[in-house]
Amino acid sequence: MRLFIACIALGAVAVSHAQAISITNHSFEDPTLGSGSFFYSPTQMPGWSSTATGGADRGIWNTTATGKDGNNIAFAYRNNAFAQQLSDVFVANRTYTLDYLQGRTGGTTRGTAELWAGGTLTNGVVSGGTLLASNTVQMSSGTMDPFSLVYSTPGSGSMIGQPITVRFTGTTVSGESYVSFDNVRLNAVPEPMTMVAMGAGLLALARRRRARA
Ligand SMILES: [Ca+2]
């Protein structure tokens, strides 16, 4: 019975330790746009650093795309990119899951999601950082579909303590069209071995309390 209760407690610890990491303007609802309107002025996309600063090569669009989150999506043409360096840093023994929606604005295209550690982010490009994981998907439907990029940090390494950057780029293939992204979310969950260690710690604490009583 006690083991059963301990298992329930361990499960509760695991669930409560799933950490949502804050991403500014994660669904591209800033700025507010009228139906069908675009934002691609020389001004940077709110909250995001991007490559193109004067043209229609990346931006935010109040589209009618099926499956979008809220009103707006972000778009990128060819190898234009947008990225955000977060205030959170990579922690050891965590599984990071980047969830996002991806679609297309017409024709064939593909887009890439990336997770970077450290470096300096300027105009959508990370310099001096380490690319930890990436996911390239070719789109065959006009809907905004869910995708995930997963990366687990080891117990030690150069990425631990480095700022997290999430980055999205358009296709690099000539002749392909715009790609769309939306509803970007990042979560961190302790690795199972970390959770077991935490559970062992809780059991030891419970035993110590019982011994004192
Ligand atoms: Ca949105």
Residues whose N, C-alpha, C, O or C-beta is under 5 A from the ligand:
A	BS01	CA	S27 F28 E29 D69 G70 N71 N72 I73 D182 N183
